[in-house]
Amino acid sequence: MTGCSVQTSTSENGKEAKAHIVWPEPPEQPRYIYEAQLRNQADIHKETDDEKMKRMLTGGTANFGEPLFRKPSAVAARNGRVYVADPPTNSIFVFDIPRGHVFQIGMREPNRTTNPVGLAVDRQNNVYVLDGKQKRVLVFDSLGLFLYAVGDPKALTKPAGVAVSSDGQRIFVVDRGSVEGDDHKVIGYSPDGAELFRIGPRGSGPGQLNIPLAATVTADGKLLVLDSGNFRIQGYDLNGTYKFTFGSLGNGLGQFSRARSIAVDQEGKIFVSDASFNNVQVFNPAGNLLMWIGSAGITNLPGNFGLIGGVAADETGRLYVADQYHRKIEVYRPADGTGQGNN
């Protein structure tokens, strides 16, 4: 299943630009429907006349206009909240959709985020922020209050991603390593900061890694690692034991070129974003391609991505896709009406 249906079209420099709303295109059965674009407060809350007047009188700003972020590099979502990491502003923006409110976490010293590059959320709605500068994971509760940190800066070279088990008892830090070194790895930690195991080193053999960028944990307890330099996804158990792999280099169906992020939903579907294709490929748990979502586009329309980045899936089955070029998060919901779970 591939492609999309066209909802609207416009013109850009004499070329047609299309908004893609439903994936895949008819006559195939729709699987995902474009739902929203998140860039600022206006995308989840319409400012009332009273709010506008109050803001003008107090000299406040409403964040109704330009995107809040400059380079949304990672995204996570759960329980109606969408978390966006923006390294250029050292910020974690939180879109609280049920309340129509946007706020930030990680702003308080001494545990302020300085270069957030990775995000994850556990079943208790705790938020795990990988800070590339501090080389540790900062953990916040659902209110944004700091809980603890894990990670040894001396053990990490260039941390790029974070994943967590649903119960929060396994925290995985992805280290893309140095250009020349063999320090390409994933380190598993417990909440008390103890290092449990390492996956690696650099190589192309089963279980080895080459420029790993991201990871995620499935509902049935598998760790999936985006092994970008080897153009593949590798699977492990939560103790770091290698289990399987899929993917290869190329521009064909199910292949990877510049894979950037990975996510998984409650049903086990695997989502992989690729900056060469500017789309998200959707695989079943066995690694077989089901469809893709998105295409390259310099016009900021639904389904068009200029520089795709992080992806996330929440407990309702919704998919969240970060685009660094258009400075947006796009939201897609399952077309079958499922996705009301609260696991």
DRENSESE-327026 format. One record per atom (N, C-alpha, C): residue in one letter; x, y negated, z. Coordinates in steps of 0.05 Angstrom, whole numbers, plus 5000, padded with zeros to 4 digits. Layout:
BEGIN
aXYZ;...
***
This chain:
BEGIN
m501750245000;m500050005000;m501849755000;t501349584981;t503049344979;t501349114970;g502648874970;g501348634958;g499548494977;c497948304967;c496248134983;c494148014965;s492047914977;s490047774961;s490547474963;v489547324944;v490047034943;v487646884951;q487946714971;q485646564982;q485546284968;t487746144967;t487845884955;t490445854939;s490545644924;s493045584909;s493345284907;t495845204903;t496444914900;t498644894880;s499944674878;s502044634858;s504444514872;e506744614865;e509244514876;e511344484854;n511944234847;n513844184826;n513144324800;g510544324794;g509644444770;g509244744771;k509944864794;k509645154797;k507445224817;e506045434811;e503745514828;e504845624854;a503645534876;a504245644903;a501745754914;k501845994924;k499446134933;k499546194963;a497146174976;a496846255003;a495846545004;h497146715018;h496446995019;h495047055046;i492647155045;i490947175068;i490647465077;v490247645058;v489647925065;v491848105053;w492748295069;w494848485060;w493848765065;p494048955046;p494848915018;p492448805002;e492948764976;e490948634959;e488748834951;p486348734945;p484348914934;p485249034907;p484449264900;p482149414912;p482949584935;e485449574944;e486249724967;e485049614992;q484649785012;q483449705037;q485249515052;p484149275061;p485849085076;p486749215103;r489249165110;r490349255135;r490949035155;y491848805144;y492448575161;y491348325148;i490348145166;i489147895157;i490647665171;y491447475155;y492647225166;y490647095184;e491647025208;e489846915229;e490546625236;a493046565239;a493746295249;a496746235243;q497345975245;q500145885244;q500645725270;l502745785283;l503445645308;l505945475304;r505645215307;r507845035305;r507844825328;n505444755338;n505244555359;n502644585373;q502044405392;q499744415408;q497144405392;a497144265370;a494744235354;a493744505342;d495544695340;d494844955328;d493145125346;i493045065372;i491445215391;i489545045407;h489644785403;h487844605419;h487444345403;k484944285398;k484244035384;k483943815405;e485543605401;e485543375420;e482843235419;t481543205442;t479043055443;t479542755444;d477342605439;d477642315440;d478542215467;d477542335489;d478342255516;d481242315520;e482142555511;e484942625515;e486742435499;k485942365475;k487542185459;k487741915472;m485441805482;m485541545496;m487341555520;k487041765536;k488741795560;k491641805553;r492341945532;r495141965524;r496141695515;m494541545500;m495441285490;m495841085513;l494041105533;l494240925556;l496640985574;t497341235576;t499541315593;t502241325578;g502141295552;g504541305536;g505641585532;g503941785536;g504842065533;g504742145504;t505942375499;t505942495472;t504342755473;a503142815451;a501343045450;a502443285436;n504743245423;n505943455406;n503943545384;f502343355374;f500543405352;f501843305327;g503143465312;g504443375288;g506743555280;e509143455284;e511543605277;e511843865294;p513144065283;p513644305299;p515144245324;l514544395345;l516044365370;l518844465368;f519244665352;f521944795351;f523344715325;r526044745326;r527744685303;r528544935288;k528945155303;k529745405290;k528745645307;p526145715304;p525045935319;p526346195313;s527946295331;s529646525325;s528646785336;a527046775356;a525947025368;a523146965377;v521447175378;v518647145387;v517847395402;a516147355422;a514947575437;a512147495444;a510447695449;a507647625454;a506347845471;r504647755490;r503047935506;r500947775522;n498647895525;n496547785542;n495747505534;g495647445508;g494747195498;g496846975498;r499247045505;r501446845505;r503546925484;v504446725470;v506546765449;v508946605458;y511246745461;y513746625470;y515646585446;v516746345443;v518446285420;v521046175431;a523246305423;a525946215430;a527046025409;d527945795417;d529045585399;d531845505408;p533945645398;p536645585408;p537445295404;p536845155382;p537844875379;p536844685401;t534544735413;t533544565435;t533744705462;n535144935463;n535445085488;n532845145501;s530745205486;s528045215497;s526645475492;i524845545510;i522845755507;i520145625508;f518845615485;f516145505483;f514045725487;v512045665503;v509945865508;v507245755498;f506045895479;f503445835469;f501446005485;d500045875504;d497946015519;d495345975504;i494746165487;i492546135468;i489846125482;p489246295502;p486546275515;p486046005528;r488145875538;r487845625552;r488345385533;g489245435509;g489745215490;g491945025500;h494045145511;h496144975524;h498845085516;v500744905512;v503544975506;v505244865529;f507045035538;f508944945559;f511645085555;q513545025572;q516245145570;q516945285595;i518645485593;i519845615616;i522845605613;g524245665635;g527145665634;g528245385635;m526845185646;m527744905646;m529044825673;r528944995693;r529844915719;r532645015725;e534344845736;e536944925745;e536645085771;p538445265777;p540945335763;p540545555741;n538045625736;n537545845717;n536145745692;r537145525682;r536145405657;r537345555633;t535645595612;t536645725588;t538445525573;t540645625562;t542445455547;t542745535518;n542145775511;n542145865483;n540546115480;p537846095482;p536146335481;p536046455453;v536946695451;v537046825424;v535347075423;g534347175445;g532747415445;g530547405466;l528247545461;l525947545479;l524747825480;a523647895503;a522048135507;a520148085530;v517948245531;v515948225552;v515248505561;d515048555587;d514248815597;d511248825603;r510349055613;r507549095618;r506448915641;q508248825658;q507548645680;q507548355672;n508048305646;n508148035635;n510647885644;n512648025653;n515247895659;n516647845632;v518047615630;v519247535606;v522347555608;y523547685588;y526447735588;y527747565566;v529447375575;v530647185557;v533647245555;l534547325531;l537447355527;l538747095520;d540647005537;d541946755533;d544746815520;g545146725496;g547546785482;g550046645493;k549646415505;k551846265516;k552646375544;q550646425561;q551146535587;q551846835586;k551146965564;k551547255561;k550347415583;r547747355588;r546247505607;r543247475601;v541647655613;v538747645609;v537547515634;l536047305630;l534547165651;l531647275651;v530747355674;v528047475676;v526247285691;f523947225679;f521947045691;f519247195695;d517747115715;d515047235718;d513047095700;s510547175702;s508547075683;s507946785687;l508746665710;l508446385714;l510846225705;g512946365696;g515346225688;g517346185710;l517046315733;l518846295755;l521046495752;f523546405758;f525846585755;f525746805775;l526347055766;l526347285784;l529247385789;y530647445768;y533447545770;y534747535743;a537347605742;a538847625717;a540447875717;v540847985693;v542548215689;v544448165666;g546648315666;g548648285645;g551248175655;d553448295646;d556148215653;d557348065629;p557747805632;p558947645610;p561547765599;k563047895617;k565648005608;k565248255591;a562848375592;a562348625577;a561048565550;l560248315545;l558848245521;l560448065504;t560548115478;t562047945459;t560247735446;k558147825432;k556347645419;k553547765421;p552247735444;p549547855448;p547547735428;a545847905417;a544047815396;a541147885401;g540548095417;g537748175421;g537348305448;v534848325457;v534148445482;v531548605478;a531448835492;a528948995493;a528649095521;v526149175528;v525549265555;v523449485553;s523749685571;s521649895573;s519149765585;s516949895581;s514349775589;s514249735619;d515549905635;d515549885664;d517749695674;g519449595657;g521549405665;g523949545678;q524149805677;q526249945691;q528749995673;r528449945648;r530749955629;r530849705613;i533049565614;i533549315599;i535849365580;f535449305555;f537449365534;f538449115521;v541049075522;v542248835509;v543748925484;v543048805462;v544348865436;v546648675432;d549048775427;d551448615424;d552448665395;r552248455379;r553148495351;r556148505347;g557648435369;g560548475369;g562048265352;s564648305350;s566348135335;s566748235307;v567848055290;v568148135262;v570148365258;e572348355273;e574448555269;e574248775290;g572948735312;g573048925334;g571149155331;d571349345349;d569549575349;d567449555372;d567049305382;d565349255405;d562449205397;h561449365378;h558749345368;h557149555384;k555249455400;k554049645420;k551349555430;v550049735445;v547749665461;v548349765489;i547849595509;i548349665537;i545649685551;g545149905565;g542749945581;g543349865610;y541549705621;y541749615649;y539349685665;s539649715691;s537349735709;s536749455720;p534449415732;p533749145742;p535749035763;d537149215777;d539049115797;d541649035784;g541849045758;g544248955744;g546249175738;a545749415747;a547749635743;a547649715714;e550049755702;e550249855675;e549750155675;l547950255659;l547150535658;l548550685637;f548950565613;f550250705591;f550750505569;r552350595549;r552950435525;r552450605501;i551350485480;i550950605454;i552950475435;g554450635420;g556550535402;g558750745401;p561150675393;p562050415384;p561450365355;r563050185343;r562650125315;r563250365297;g561550395277;g561850615258;g559350665242;s559450855224;s557150915208;s555951195213;g557151335232;g556151595238;g553551585254;p552251815258;p549851825274;p550251715302;g548551525310;g548851405336;g550751165338;q552551145318;q554350915318;q553050665307;l554250435311;l552950185304;l554950005288;n553749835271;n555249635257;n553549385254;i554249185270;i552848935271;i549948975279;p549349105302;p546649125311;p545548845318;l543048795311;l541848525316;l539548525335;a538048745337;a535548735352;a534749015361;a532949035380;a531949295389;a529149265399;t527749485402;t525049485413;t524549765425;v522549775442;v521850035456;v519050115448;t518650355440;t516050455431;t514350535456;a511750565451;a509950635473;a510550905484;d511651085468;d512251355478;d515151385487;g516551155491;g519151165504;g521551225486;k521551105462;k523951115445;k525150835442;l527750825442;l529150575437;l529850565407;l528850365393;l529550325364;l531450095362;v533650135348;v535749935344;v536049865315;l535949605309;l536449505282;l539449495278;d540449695263;d543249725257;d543749585230;s543949325230;s543749175205;s546149225187;g548549255198;g550849295181;g550949565167;n549349755178;n549050015165;n546350035151;f544849825150;f542349805135;f540450035143;r539950065169;r538350275179;r537150215206;i535250375214;i534050375241;i534950635254;q535950615279;q536650855294;q534950875318;g534251125325;g532551185348;g534051335369;y533551265394;y534851385418;y532751425439;d533351605459;d531551605482;d532451385501;l531051355523;l531551125541;l534051175558;n535451395554;n538051435567;n540351405547;g539651315522;g541651265502;g542551495485;t541051715486;t541751945470;t540651915441;y542251945421;y541451915393;y539452125385;k537352035370;k535252215361;k534852225331;f534751995317;f534151995289;f535051735276;t534851725250;t535451475235;t533751475209;f533251235199;f532051205172;f532850935161;g532750915134;g533450665120;g536050695105;s536350515085;s538850505069;s539050235056;l541350175045;l541849925031;l540449925004;g539149694997;g537949674970;g535749474970;n534549434947;n532249254945;n529749404937;g529749664941;g527449834935;g525549854959;l523450004955;l521450044976;l522750195000;g522450075023;g523450205047;g526450165052;q527750015035;q530649965039;q531049685052;f533549635060;f534149385074;f536449245060;s536448975062;s538548815051;s539748625073;r537948455084;r538748285106;r536748305128;a536448545139;a534548585161;a535248415185;r533248295197;r533748105219;r532448175245;s530148305245;s528848355271;s527048605268;i526248715292;i524648955292;i522648935315;a520249055310;a518149065331;a516549315327;v514949395346;v513349635344;v510649585358;d508449695348;d505949655361;d505149905378;q502849895390;q501950115408;q501550375393;e500950355367;e500550595351;e503150715340;g505350575345;g507950675336;g508850565309;k507250395296;k508150275271;k510550095277;i512450105258;i514949965261;i515049735241;f515749495250;f515849255234;f518649155232;v519649125208;v522449025204;v522448785185;s523448565194;s523648325177;s526248325162;d526248225138;d528548215121;d528847945107;a531047805112;a531347535102;a531947525072;s532747745060;s533047755031;s530347765017;f528547935028;f525947965016;f523947755026;n524647635050;n522747455063;n520047585067;n520147835077;n517747975084;n518148155109;v515948275118;v516048465139;v515248735128;q516948935129;q516249195120;q515049355143;v512949495138;v511449645158;v511849945153;f512950085174;f513450375172;f511750525192;n511250775186;n510050945206;n512151045225;p511451185247;p513451275266;p515651455255;a515051585232;a517051755220;a518951605201;g518551345198;g520251185181;g519451175152;n516951245146;n515951225119;n514550955115;l515150825093;l514050565087;l511050585082;l509450405096;l506650395092;l505850155074;m507049925078;m506349685064;m508349465072;w508049225061;w509548995070;w507748755072;i508648565087;i507148315091;i509048085086;g508247885070;g509747645065;g511347655039;s512147415030;s513847385006;s515247115008;a517347084991;a518846834992;a517146604981;g517446374995;g516046134986;g517045885000;i517645684984;i518645434996;i516345255004;t513845314997;t511545175006;t510445305031;n509845145051;n508845255077;n505945325074;l505445555063;l502745665061;l502645945074;p500346035082;p500146305095;p501446515077;g503146685090;g504446895076;g507046825062;n507646565061;n510146475049;n512246425070;f514646545066;f516846505085;f519346405071;g520546215083;g523046095072;g525546225083;l525546295109;l527746425122;l526546585145;i525846825140;i524446985161;i526347065183;g525347085207;g527047145230;g525747365248;g525147285272;g524147475292;g521247575286;v520647815295;v517947925293;v517248045321;a514648055326;a513648175351;a510848275346;a510048475362;a507348575361;a506348595390;d503748515394;d502748525422;d500848765426;e499648775450;e498049005457;e495349015441;t494648795427;t492248795411;t492748885383;g495248935375;g495949005348;g496648775330;r496448535341;r497248295325;r500248285320;l500848185296;l503648155288;l504347855288;y506747785298;y507747515300;y510347495285;v510547315266;v512847295248;v514047015250;a516646985256;a517946725258;a519246665231;d518946415223;d520146315198;d521846065205;q524446085203;q526245865211;q526145635191;y525645695166;y525545485146;y523145305149;h520845425152;h518345275155;h517745205184;r519445305202;r519145245231;r516345315241;k515645575237;k512945655244;k512945945254;i510846015268;i510246295275;i507546365262;e507546565245;e505046655233;e503946895248;v501246895251;v499847105266;v498047255247;y498247525248;y496547705232;y495147895250;r492547935245;r491048125261;r490348375245;p489948605258;p489148845243;p486348795230;a486048885206;a483648835191;a481349025199;d481949235214;d479849435220;d478349355245;g479049125258;g477549045281;g478549165307;t480649335305;t481749445330;t483649235342;g484949305363;g486749115375;g485648975399;q483849105413;q482748975438;q483849115463;g485949265458;g487149415481;g488449225501;n488949335525;n490249175546;n492249345561;n493549515546;n495649685558;n498049525567;
***
